[in-house]
Amino acid sequence: MATPSPQGNYVTLDGMQVWWTPDNPDEIHLTISDPDLNHPNTEPGMRIVFSANVRSANYHPANFNRCRQLLMKYGKPAPAEPAVEGNRRLDRRPGTGFHIEMALRQTEKRTSYNIYLVNGSNRFLCNNRPYEQGEAYAQGLRRALTPEVEIIES
């Protein structure tokens, strides 16, 4: 049962469980089975997932590592390796952000840059700029996206 704190502004919930399975090695689950925590059309309680996968909406390496340590302390199954802690913001997560590629393109008439916005295996042509304007355009695009976007010349 939920118990209100006599002095603080919080409620203590009974029935919390932390668990992990090797079937989903990059997820640790926190379930709360307290009957006072309910929502219409669902079972009472709540489940929160902490993921070590930077591509997951549930990415929270610090809480993943806290729960991992708790499981290990009590001899329960736990991930072998801790999550690599990094920024949780989507545009700052390691390996998930955009970067800019600039490809020098030479034809008989002119030299220009093809400028691509790249995310993983997806490559989008942003613009084809004359050689003199290519670097300035790419820098402006980089600043508009995030200060951590890198420019790769190919």
C-alpha positions as CSV (number, residue, x, y, z in Angstrom):
1,M,0.0,0.0,0.0
2,A,1.1,3.6,-0.6
3,T,2.1,5.4,2.6
4,P,2.2,9.2,2.7
5,S,5.2,10.6,4.5
6,P,4.3,12.3,7.8
7,Q,6.9,15.0,7.4
8,G,7.9,15.2,3.7
9,N,6.0,15.7,0.4
10,Y,6.4,12.2,-0.9
11,V,4.6,8.9,-0.9
12,T,6.3,5.5,-0.2
13,L,5.3,2.7,-2.4
14,D,5.4,-1.0,-1.4
15,G,5.9,-3.8,-3.9
16,M,8.9,-2.5,-5.9
17,Q,11.0,-5.0,-7.8
18,V,14.2,-4.6,-9.8
19,W,14.9,-7.4,-12.3
20,W,16.9,-8.3,-15.4
21,T,16.9,-11.1,-17.9
22,P,19.6,-12.2,-20.4
23,D,16.9,-12.1,-23.1
24,N,17.0,-8.3,-23.1
25,P,20.6,-7.7,-21.8
26,D,20.6,-4.0,-22.2
27,E,17.4,-3.4,-20.2
28,I,16.8,-3.4,-16.4
29,H,13.2,-3.3,-15.2
30,L,11.8,-1.6,-12.1
31,T,8.2,-2.7,-11.4
32,I,5.9,-1.3,-8.8
33,S,2.9,-3.5,-8.0
34,D,1.3,-1.2,-5.4
35,P,-2.5,-1.3,-5.9
36,D,-2.8,2.4,-5.3
37,L,-0.8,3.1,-8.4
38,N,-3.3,2.3,-11.1
39,H,-4.8,3.6,-14.4
40,P,-8.1,2.6,-16.0
41,N,-8.0,-0.4,-18.4
42,T,-4.6,-1.6,-17.1
43,E,-3.3,-3.8,-14.3
44,P,-2.4,-2.0,-11.1
45,G,1.2,-0.9,-10.8
46,M,3.8,0.4,-13.2
47,R,7.0,-0.7,-15.0
48,I,9.9,1.5,-15.8
49,V,12.7,0.3,-18.0
50,F,16.3,1.7,-17.8
51,S,18.3,0.9,-21.0
52,A,22.0,0.9,-21.7
53,N,21.2,1.2,-25.5
54,V,21.8,4.8,-26.7
55,R,19.2,4.3,-29.4
56,S,16.5,3.4,-27.0
57,A,13.8,5.9,-25.7
58,N,14.5,4.3,-22.3
59,Y,18.2,5.1,-22.3
60,H,19.3,6.0,-18.8
61,P,22.8,4.7,-18.1
62,A,23.1,6.1,-14.6
63,N,19.9,4.4,-13.4
64,F,20.8,1.2,-15.3
65,N,24.1,1.1,-13.4
66,R,22.5,1.8,-10.1
67,C,20.0,-1.1,-10.6
68,R,22.8,-3.3,-11.9
69,Q,24.8,-2.7,-8.7
70,L,21.8,-3.5,-6.6
71,L,21.2,-6.8,-8.4
72,M,24.8,-7.8,-8.1
73,K,24.9,-6.8,-4.4
74,Y,22.2,-9.4,-3.6
75,G,23.5,-12.1,-6.0
76,K,20.7,-11.7,-8.6
77,P,21.2,-12.1,-12.3
78,A,22.6,-8.8,-13.7
79,P,24.4,-7.5,-16.8
80,A,28.0,-8.4,-17.0
81,E,29.1,-4.9,-18.0
82,P,27.9,-1.5,-16.8
83,A,26.4,1.0,-19.2
84,V,28.7,3.6,-20.6
85,E,27.4,6.8,-19.1
86,G,26.9,9.7,-21.5
87,N,24.5,12.5,-22.2
88,R,20.9,11.5,-22.4
89,R,19.8,14.3,-24.8
90,L,18.9,12.8,-28.1
91,D,21.1,15.1,-30.1
92,R,24.1,14.5,-27.8
93,R,24.0,10.7,-27.4
94,P,27.1,9.0,-28.6
95,G,26.7,7.4,-32.0
96,T,23.2,8.7,-32.7
97,G,23.8,12.3,-33.8
98,F,24.0,13.8,-37.2
99,H,27.2,14.8,-38.8
100,I,28.0,16.7,-42.0
101,E,29.9,15.3,-44.9
102,M,31.4,17.5,-47.6
103,A,32.3,15.9,-50.9
104,L,34.4,17.9,-53.4
105,R,32.8,17.6,-56.8
106,Q,34.6,18.7,-59.9
107,T,33.1,19.0,-63.3
108,E,34.3,20.7,-66.5
109,K,32.4,23.9,-65.6
110,R,33.1,24.2,-61.9
111,T,34.4,22.9,-58.6
112,S,31.8,22.6,-55.8
113,Y,30.9,20.8,-52.6
114,N,28.1,18.4,-52.2
115,I,27.0,18.8,-48.5
116,Y,25.3,15.9,-46.9
117,L,23.6,15.6,-43.5
118,V,24.3,12.1,-42.3
119,N,22.6,10.0,-39.5
120,G,23.8,6.4,-39.4
121,S,23.3,4.9,-42.8
122,N,21.0,7.7,-44.0
123,R,22.6,10.4,-46.1
124,F,20.7,13.5,-47.2
125,L,22.0,16.0,-49.8
126,C,21.5,19.4,-48.2
127,N,23.0,21.6,-50.9
128,N,25.5,21.9,-53.7
129,R,27.6,25.0,-53.2
130,P,30.3,26.6,-55.1
131,Y,33.7,25.7,-53.7
132,E,34.2,29.2,-52.2
133,Q,30.9,29.0,-50.2
134,G,31.0,25.3,-49.2
135,E,32.9,25.6,-45.9
136,A,30.9,28.6,-44.7
137,Y,27.6,26.9,-45.5
138,A,28.6,23.7,-43.7
139,Q,29.8,25.6,-40.6
140,G,26.4,27.5,-40.5
141,L,24.5,24.2,-40.8
142,R,26.7,22.6,-38.1
143,R,25.9,25.5,-35.7
144,A,22.2,25.3,-36.4
145,L,22.1,21.6,-35.5
146,T,24.3,21.3,-32.5
147,P,27.8,22.5,-31.4
148,E,29.0,18.8,-31.4
149,V,28.4,18.0,-35.0
150,E,31.6,17.1,-36.8
151,I,32.4,17.9,-40.4
152,I,34.0,15.1,-42.4
153,E,35.6,15.9,-45.8
154,S,35.6,13.1,-48.3
